[in-house]
Structure formats: structure tokens, C-alpha cells
Amino acid sequence: MATTQKKTTAKKKPELTQQRVMTLYMEYVLEHGERPASVFKFCKDHGIEEGAFYNFFGSFQGIREAIWVAFFDNTSAVLHKNKEYATYPNREKMLSFFYTFFEVLTANRSYILFALQEQKDSLKTLGQLRDLRLKVRNFAGDLIEQANDEKSSRLTKNPVSVFSEGAWLQTLFLLKYWMDDNSARFEKTDVAIEKSVNAIFDVFNTTPLESVLDFGKFLFKENFSRSK
């Protein structure tokens, strides 16, 4: 009697990419509540050649920094899928950026809370945001330069470095606010985004008083209510 041989095919491993390494790292810290003990152990646990890991990252710190850049790049990709985005006024571009950025962060909230709360040393914690800071500053700087091009007088032009750094500080404030926000769908963070963007753009237009006071009242109200 003739016999048939069954062909067995080994399950093909997913291609190792930079994105794949970042995903494995994020999953590891969420499942274990701590960083991997070493690159060697991390690679062994996931069936990765250690040399292959170093094709993408020199250390776990490199992964942590790249994850934040990926959040920014994902935000940018979503924004530019909207063909109308290029026609938005700069204020609307900034609002759209922050709304979309925090939607991306919300989809990864558990990892972000771990990443930003695992160390008590705030300087070490902020180290992972170094490349994100450059991305945000460049994004804000481009918006400011566009606004300056529309102004005829040098006296009314805004210093790019000052306001791009201000946009980064705004990002840090909103990030901390979002981390502490317990409202449904993080609606209070959306309000903070709107008020902070309106305030900073009114500063650009040299008519800050009303928006700055409105934003200040909002912050006072939120901080007071949380202290009760």
C-alpha cells in the first residue's frame, strides 16, 4: 500500500526589524514590570541573535528613545494622510498635532506610564525624550518660520528658538497633565490642549492677555480641585 508523506513546514519567524525589536521590548516591560536584565537575556528569551539586536540599537536606552520618535512619526503620518492638513492655519496645525499625538499616546498609555514613572530621577527619565524634543522643536520651528514669513516688519517677527523651546515645554506640561488625567476619554486633556495652544498663538500675535488669563484660570481650577 502506498504511503503519503506529510510535508511539515516550520513556522516562519517574523522578520526582525527595528519596529519588531521595539514591540518586543514594550511587551517585555509591561509583562514583567521591569526592564530586561541584559541584552543577552532579552535576546535569548525572544530567540534573537545578539548581533542582530545591535544592527538596530546599541542599548536599551536607544530603544526607549526610538519609541518616542516612533510616536511622533506615527502622529505625523496620520496628519499628512489628511489632504486638507497642508491648508490648515498654523494654529489648527498645532491643535491637530497635539490631539493626534495624545491619541497615539493613549493607545500606548500603559507603556508610557511605566517608562515615565519607573525612575525617581526626573533627569534620567527625561533622557529618553531627547530625540522627541528635537522633533517637536523642529515641527514648531517650521510653523513659526512660516508665520514670520507673513510679517513685513522685523519687530513683529518671533524668535524661532525661543518659541520652539516653548512648544517643547508645552508638550511636557501636557504630557504630565495627561498622565494625571482621570476624566473619561481624557476630555480634560483635550481642553488643556485647546487652551494652551490658543494662549501660545495669541502670544505669537502679540494679543496674549485674554487667552493667557483663560488658560491660567483653567490651570488654577484643575490644580485646586485635585488638591481637595
Buried (B, 14 or more C-beta within 10 A) or exposed (E): EEEEEEEEEEEEEEEBEBEBBBBBBBEBBEEEEEBBEEBEEBBEEBEBEEEEBEEBBEEBEBBBBBBBBBBBEBBBEBBEEEEEBEEBEBBBBBBBBBBBBBEBBEEBEEBBEBBBEEEEEEEEBBEBBEBBBBBBBEBBBBBBEEBBEEEEEEEEBBEBEEBBBBBBEBBEEBBEBBBEBEEEEBEBBBBBBBBBBBBBBBBBEEEBEEBBEEBEEBBEEBEEEEEE
